């Protein structure tokens, strides 16, 4: 941050990601992409500058951007963002982070939705199955609270999965009001 407090840049990236999520929940995908781009730029630079603990945050920003592209009907761009998120999470898991299985499952599930939107049902089914296997492994390892994610993933391919409940739309509206004060 120029003339600011560089130690808070990761907080700024988080705020931009939250604002992007709020725009997404309000159906303003184009605005959310701008916020996710800002968060990605900050996080990528911080990771490159020696802050590897922010890599999973970077993967989340890429996944969120992919979801925004998917909402705009831009499946190819969505898949590219989900591919980037999947690569980051898979690399982290390869380096001893098995607790990220639910994150990888979520990224695969989001990519499956993008595949479905362009008629690639076989690729979508492979991603959904991989996501389900990751959750099963996480559950065997004692992770709890995975049922909502597992239910959502199971719904992929059985009609349009429910991505954002009304509650999150309300939270998003409130968040934007607070951010714009």
Secondary structure, DSSP 8 states (H G I E B T S, - for coil): -TTS-GGGHHHHHHHHHHHHHHHHHTT-HHHHHHHHHHHHHHHHHHHHTT-GGGHHHHHHHHHHHHHHHHHTT-HHHHHHHHHHHHHHHHHHHHTT-GGGHHHHHHHHHHHHHHHHHTT-HHHHHHHHHHHHHHHHHHHHTT----HHHHHHHHHTTSS------HHHHHHHHHHHHHHT-
